[in-house]
């Protein structure tokens, strides 16, 4: 008898919590240490499918400015 288990990674759990919290976009720089998180975001299907969109930025400062500007414009 075989039992198939779905392996849920820490990255997937993090993205699930962010989705439940209403996050629709993440701004960031791709790197080896973030690959599992970026992959979990990709598998979420994007904001059009009630997931999260990944917005690539050149550096962390640009991401912080972009996220701040979006929050100020949208009220989020």
C-alpha positions as protocol buffer text, in pm:
chain_id: "A"
residue {
  index: 1
  type: UNK
  ca { x: 0 y: 0 z: 0 }
}
residue {
  index: 2
  type: UNK
  ca { x: 147 y: 333 z: -110 }
}
residue {
  index: 3
  type: UNK
  ca { x: 61 y: 663 z: 48 }
}
residue {
  index: 4
  type: UNK
  ca { x: 144 y: 970 z: -154 }
}
residue {
  index: 5
  type: UNK
  ca { x: 225 y: 1274 z: 52 }
}
residue {
  index: 6
  type: UNK
  ca { x: 253 y: 1626 z: -79 }
}
residue {
  index: 7
  type: UNK
  ca { x: 580 y: 1774 z: 39 }
}
residue {
  index: 8
  type: UNK
  ca { x: 523 y: 2133 z: 147 }
}
residue {
  index: 9
  type: UNK
  ca { x: 838 y: 2338 z: 166 }
}
residue {
  index: 10
  type: UNK
  ca { x: 901 y: 2626 z: 401 }
}
residue {
  index: 11
  type: UNK
  ca { x: 901 y: 2857 z: 98 }
}
residue {
  index: 12
  type: UNK
  ca { x: 556 y: 2731 z: -5 }
}
residue {
  index: 13
  type: UNK
  ca { x: 425 y: 2778 z: 348 }
}
residue {
  index: 14
  type: UNK
  ca { x: 561 y: 3135 z: 349 }
}
residue {
  index: 15
  type: UNK
  ca { x: 390 y: 3215 z: 17 }
}
residue {
  index: 16
  type: UNK
  ca { x: 63 y: 3059 z: 137 }
}
residue {
  index: 17
  type: UNK
  ca { x: 66 y: 3284 z: 444 }
}
residue {
  index: 18
  type: UNK
  ca { x: 145 y: 3591 z: 232 }
}
residue {
  index: 19
  type: UNK
  ca { x: -144 y: 3510 z: -2 }
}
residue {
  index: 20
  type: UNK
  ca { x: -380 y: 3465 z: 294 }
}
residue {
  index: 21
  type: UNK
  ca { x: -261 y: 3804 z: 422 }
}
residue {
  index: 22
  type: UNK
  ca { x: -356 y: 3973 z: 94 }
}
residue {
  index: 23
  type: UNK
  ca { x: -10 y: 4017 z: -60 }
}
residue {
  index: 24
  type: UNK
  ca { x: -34 y: 4038 z: -441 }
}
residue {
  index: 25
  type: UNK
  ca { x: 319 y: 4150 z: -540 }
}
residue {
  index: 26
  type: UNK
  ca { x: 671 y: 4090 z: -416 }
}
residue {
  index: 27
  type: UNK
  ca { x: 956 y: 4311 z: -534 }
}
residue {
  index: 28
  type: UNK
  ca { x: 1299 y: 4154 z: -522 }
}
residue {
  index: 29
  type: UNK
  ca { x: 1631 y: 4047 z: -663 }
}
residue {
  index: 30
  type: UNK
  ca { x: 1667 y: 3684 z: -768 }
}
residue {
  index: 31
  type: UNK
  ca { x: 1953 y: 3492 z: -611 }
}
residue {
  index: 32
  type: UNK
  ca { x: 2047 y: 3141 z: -509 }
}
residue {
  index: 33
  type: UNK
  ca { x: 1916 y: 3180 z: -156 }
}
residue {
  index: 34
  type: UNK
  ca { x: 1576 y: 3303 z: -283 }
}
residue {
  index: 35
  type: UNK
  ca { x: 1526 y: 3043 z: -557 }
}
residue {
  index: 36
  type: UNK
  ca { x: 1282 y: 2829 z: -352 }
}
residue {
  index: 37
  type: UNK
  ca { x: 1076 y: 3139 z: -265 }
}
residue {
  index: 38
  type: UNK
  ca { x: 1071 y: 3263 z: -624 }
}
residue {
  index: 39
  type: UNK
  ca { x: 970 y: 2915 z: -741 }
}
residue {
  index: 40
  type: UNK
  ca { x: 686 y: 2905 z: -488 }
}
residue {
  index: 41
  type: UNK
  ca { x: 572 y: 3248 z: -610 }
}
residue {
  index: 42
  type: UNK
  ca { x: 582 y: 3124 z: -970 }
}
residue {
  index: 43
  type: UNK
  ca { x: 373 y: 2820 z: -876 }
}
residue {
  index: 44
  type: UNK
  ca { x: 116 y: 3046 z: -705 }
}
residue {
  index: 45
  type: UNK
  ca { x: -8 y: 3143 z: -1052 }
}
residue {
  index: 46
  type: UNK
  ca { x: 27 y: 3519 z: -1026 }
}
residue {
  index: 47
  type: UNK
  ca { x: -215 y: 3781 z: -904 }
}
residue {
  index: 48
  type: UNK
  ca { x: -460 y: 3704 z: -1187 }
}
residue {
  index: 49
  type: UNK
  ca { x: -509 y: 3358 z: -1035 }
}
residue {
  index: 50
  type: UNK
  ca { x: -523 y: 3474 z: -671 }
}
residue {
  index: 51
  type: UNK
  ca { x: -150 y: 3421 z: -628 }
}
residue {
  index: 52
  type: UNK
  ca { x: 148 y: 3656 z: -611 }
}
residue {
  index: 53
  type: UNK
  ca { x: 335 y: 3837 z: -888 }
}
residue {
  index: 54
  type: UNK
  ca { x: 716 y: 3857 z: -870 }
}
residue {
  index: 55
  type: UNK
  ca { x: 847 y: 4199 z: -976 }
}
residue {
  index: 56
  type: UNK
  ca { x: 1219 y: 4187 z: -1052 }
}
residue {
  index: 57
  type: UNK
  ca { x: 1423 y: 4491 z: -948 }
}
residue {
  index: 58
  type: UNK
  ca { x: 1794 y: 4560 z: -997 }
}
residue {
  index: 59
  type: UNK
  ca { x: 1870 y: 4613 z: -630 }
}
residue {
  index: 60
  type: UNK
  ca { x: 1703 y: 4602 z: -289 }
}
residue {
  index: 61
  type: UNK
  ca { x: 1676 y: 4981 z: -266 }
}
residue {
  index: 62
  type: UNK
  ca { x: 1475 y: 4999 z: -589 }
}
residue {
  index: 63
  type: UNK
  ca { x: 1245 y: 4726 z: -457 }
}
residue {
  index: 64
  type: UNK
  ca { x: 1188 y: 4914 z: -133 }
}
residue {
  index: 65
  type: UNK
  ca { x: 1106 y: 5234 z: -323 }
}
residue {
  index: 66
  type: UNK
  ca { x: 872 y: 5051 z: -561 }
}
residue {
  index: 67
  type: UNK
  ca { x: 686 y: 4872 z: -282 }
}
residue {
  index: 68
  type: UNK
  ca { x: 655 y: 5194 z: -83 }
}
residue {
  index: 69
  type: UNK
  ca { x: 527 y: 5387 z: -385 }
}
residue {
  index: 70
  type: UNK
  ca { x: 270 y: 5117 z: -461 }
}
residue {
  index: 71
  type: UNK
  ca { x: 149 y: 5117 z: -102 }
}
residue {
  index: 72
  type: UNK
  ca { x: 112 y: 5496 z: -103 }
}
residue {
  index: 73
  type: UNK
  ca { x: -70 y: 5503 z: -438 }
}
residue {
  index: 74
  type: UNK
  ca { x: -305 y: 5211 z: -369 }
}
residue {
  index: 75
  type: UNK
  ca { x: -355 y: 5270 z: 1 }
}
residue {
  index: 76
  type: UNK
  ca { x: -224 y: 4921 z: 73 }
}
